[in-house]
């Protein structure tokens, strides 16, 4: 770590994120690509299946039994891909935070080292990722589905009875939907520092969640700006990738003919999924590195981590087992070795 620790502004955090990412670009990119490989493989499987069904199915009608079996296989593969994606995403998030923590402290790391550290604490990572997924996505989505069903029932009753009030139902549904969106963003901000806490403090999933709630206070607005900037970056990269490809496909002779419509559709789907893969692979490390910097910044602001770190490097304090249990910072410095003084 070649910089003096101090409370950082959003601009300083973004600048240091870019520098750390650029310094170990291939390592961060490799870690961020692991979960997306599963989605890309499943998309390729669907494309091959669609191509086979389009070519062979035109010459010979597909029996209903074979069609049902195909849908069952497709659904089963989708379920397996979803479970694998969530599990690998959890391990990749832990590996990304491990790499980001070492980069922050000026220590060396590789993809293998980060993945090994994630594998050793895999169940905690999967548990934490599952809680985050349920809290941020599953609960609001489930509430929205229930709301939609209730609204449909109320709309049918109002239409059958001839009583006005359908507009009020739509307004209530819109307000509840807006509230669920706000809840999702709020919960995402509250849990944004859970993985950094899990990695640095070597704690359990539940303790990491509570630590995230504590450390996120006072910096949620800055983290929200980070999310918005990353979303804008993803949008710009998607356009930069898709636009030249679309122009190239339009210039190919005969690409718009009915004979090549299905092939062009499959290629377009693969291009879209491929561009999503590239964009997500590029932007995932930005989230991981920046959130780790936010974590340490909040530790500096709220807990004096910069002073404790200088005292540790000067040999004035030595973390013991008792300190490791009592103070989260001691866990961080005992699990991640200090960098040499002049690195």
HUPE-V352570 format. One line per field, one symbol per residue. phi: phi as a letter, one per 40 degrees, with the letter a starting at -180 (. if undefined). Layout:
# HUPE-V352570
phi->???
This chain:
# HUPE-V352570
phi->.bbccadbccccccccdccccccbdccccccccdcccccccccccccccccccccccccacccdcccccccccccccccccccccccccccccccccccccccccgbcabccccccccccbcccccccccccccccbccccccccccccccccccccccccgcchcccccccccccccccccccccccccccbccdcccccfbcccccccccdccccgbcccccccdcccccccccccccccdccccccccccgcccccbcccccccccccccccccccccccdccccccccccdcccccccbgccccccccccgcbbcbccccccbdcccccccbcccddbc
